[in-house]
Amino acid sequence: MDPLLCFPSDLPAEVTLALQSAGLSAHCVGGEAASATHGRSEEHSGALVVACEDMTAAVAFCRHLRLREVPMTPLLLAIGPGQVGELLLRDELYDDFVVLPAKPDELVARLQHLFWRAGKSMRPDIIEYGPLLLNLETYQAAVSGRVLDLTYMEYELLRFLAGHPAKVFTRETLLSRVWGYEYYGGARTVDVHIRRLRAKLGEEHAHLIQTVRSVGYRFGQVAWHAGAGHPGAGLRHGGADSAGPTAGPEPAPAAQTTGA
């Protein structure tokens, strides 16, 4: 997630604490000139402007952000208890406001609500499948809370498979989709990386990556379902289910991607 643009450069302690507790990074600037140089909208997830010390400067900064070719949004304005009346006829300069001092939880909740309204998320992009968790922003992976020490290509292979649960991929497809069309290594490269991934997942979770004989590999489990046409007609329709039977208990939960 891109950093939050904050004004002024010296934020109140409660604001800094709230941002830290929410895991938000902040890019603090001290005035309009600094923002003009480093504050393009595409570089920031939103803005937090604190007006407690200088309402005039804060309003000018908000106006600057809103009058850009691409207006800054969402924008949360933090004010002091005696500044509420100064918001009159200035609604266009902010998306919401909060009165300081405020508890960090309240400040975070208001930011979350603004991001939700703007179609954004304060959570990083995540892929979850059962015990496996992949953070797409930090290139980190963990299984059952245990962080995995993966190489770049091991992570990319696991990310690709976990992002397409239950679908079978041939070794050639994995080479082209993960390693790229210009990679000239053989199919054995995939086998080696799969073996390493299973070892790092551990014996308890190695089954997350399944081998489909004479075809390739699949992430996750697929339950067998007889077709409606006649007994034993095959698997349920859709995706990799037709690649071959895989008996087993209830299917594992589908992978979910969350975040922005």
WOJORA-V919170 format. One line per field, one symbol per residue. ss: DSSP state (H for helix, E for strand, C for the rest). phi: phi as a letter, one per 40 degrees, with the letter a starting at -180 (. if undefined). burial: + if it has 9 or more other ideal C-beta (glycine too) atoms within 8 Angstrom, else -. Layout:
ss->???
phi->???
burial->???
//
This chain:
ss->CCCEEEECCCCCHHHHHHHHHCCCCEEEECCHHHHHHHCCHHHCCEEEEECCCCHHHHHHHHHHHHCCCCCCCCEEEEEEHHHHHHHCCCHHHCCEEEEECCCHHHHHHHHHHHHHHCCCCCCCCEEEECCEEEECCCCEEEECCEECCCCHHHHHHHHHHHCCCCCEEEHHHHHHHHHCCCCCCCCHHHHHHHHHHHHHHCCCCHHHEEEECCCEEEECCCCCCCCCCCCCCCCCCCHHHHHCCCCCCCCCCCCEEECC
phi->.ccccbbccbcddccdccccccgccbbcbbiccccccbbcdccbciabbbbdcacccccccdcccccccbdcacbbbbbcdcbdcccdgbdccacabbcccbcdcccccccdccccccgbaccccbbbafccbbcccbfbbabfgccccbcdcccccccccccbcgccbccccccccbchcccbccccdcdccccccccccgdcbcccbbcbdgbibbbgbbccbccccadgciccchfccccicbcicdcccccbbbhc
burial->+-++++++--++-++++++--+-+-++++-+--++---+-+-++-+++++++--+-++++++++++-+---+-++++++---+--++--+--++++++++-+-+-+++-+++++++-+-++++++++++--+++++----+++----+-+--+++++++++++++++++-+-++++-++---+-----+++-++-+++-+++--++-+++-+---+++++++++--+-------+----++----+----++--+++-+-
//
